[in-house]
């Protein structure tokens, strides 16, 4: 019994064995890794609030929606590397797997530099577009410009982490973020409390931490003997497989963009409900930070399932694909139920980690209750999109997200929310989330019902042809 448990933890084979257990074993370190990444912003807010005042905290908080947008887009594009490398591993094609790895890492470096430079010079324009309040603007712009300087490291980490996870290793990215998180805490205290650098110090600490996490993951890609393929700096080159990666990754990145874009409008709309109400804004920021951890849990399960599906497509194991799609859904339901119970029982002490005023805590709970109790619908939306992506159907969930989450939310804000007084409330603003989750999930489920039987049939025919 103990031997089989040890083998379960050691095995990186995603096509055999107890797939139900293996999915969550791959997902849990990825959950913890994303949570560690979220701690950058959480620690930044807590440190700058204590060391430099509420105005600096507000300046960083005003960047939250935009920074989350950047992270989601970068993470989305890196999913293409995960899918194609997993599929190559399942098929036993080591040359293709190596080409995917080296092309992806070079692309990550070049695109990270490009976006970082562009973002640095348009930071003020982005903040103006978001409607950032004037008394926050100067500090918010300073923080954002410095943050953009670290984008190459963020891009390298995301790609390296996905390439490791595609090879069944989600523990190394978690270790990298654990170490870099501790470094982030240390530099936050040094720069804010000892050197009195305020928001600039917090941003610089984040960049240093991101650089360390990227370096550690790259070292694991180079030296780990358990990898299916290893990174060699001499082999960094663009191969034709990058087109396959981008065919999956770009729609996934755009999907993340489309999903997060209306959040900027929602944040701006919040200011119109009760202008100048700092407790309302800080409560929303606190709730948003907590929700990031919900997303970390659900996204890790979705991506883990996607990785297993892609590997079994490569191995042409049709029954395993169906099993993985079902197993991931069960794990998501379990964790969403746990989230709802935790928030029901402990929302006040959780929110008080970020804000102290009772009014701010109450405002935060208004949002948090809607999100937590209905989060299964967000999970199913992300999950069905991940399954489609594992089947290499990345474009459909992108269009679903564009129509249901971007267009529909913005239209509802500009029409119903802004013009009908009874709906111009915090409750109805946040109800936009679950309403659009349900619609998008329905569309994705219809797509799965249409595409999955066809894809499995093609897989069966190709297997017969090969025999």
WORA-V634570 format. One line per field, one symbol per residue. ss: DSSP state (2 for helix, 1 for strand, 0 for the rest). burial: b if it has 24 or more other ideal C-beta (glycine too) atoms within 12 Angstrom, else e. A space follows every 50 residues. Layout:
# WORA-V634570
ss: ???
burial: ???
This chain:
# WORA-V634570
ss: 02222222220000000022222222222222222222222222222222 22022222222002222222222222222222222222222002222222 22222222222222222222202222222200022222222222222220 22222222222222220000222222222222222222222222000222 22222222222222222222222000000000222000002222222222 22222222222222222222222000022222222222222222222222 22222222222222000222222222222222222222222222222222 20000002222222222222222022222222222222220002222222 22222222222222222220222002222222222222222222222222 22222222222222220
burial: eeeeeeebeeebbbbebebbebbbbbbbbbbbbbbbbbbbbbbbbbbbbe bbebbbbbbbbbbbbbbbbbbbbbbbbbbbbbbbbbbbbbbeeeebbbbb bbbbbbbbbebbeebbeebbeebeebbeebbbbeebbbbbbbbbbbbbbb bbbbbbbbbbbbbbbbbbbbbbbbbbbbbbbebbbebbbebbeeeebbbb bbbbbbbbbbbbbbebbbbbbbebeebbbbbeeeebeebebbebbbbbbb bbbbbbbbbbbbbbbbbbbbbbbeeeebbbbbbbbbbbbbbbbbbbbbbb bbbbbbbbbbbbbbbbbbebbbbbbbbbbbbbeebbebbbeebeeebbeb bebbbeeeebbbbbbbbbbbbbbbbbbbbbbbbbbbbbbbbbbbbbbbbb bbbbbbebbbebbeeebeeeeeeebbebbbbbbbbbbbbbbebbbebbee bbeebbeebeeeeeeee
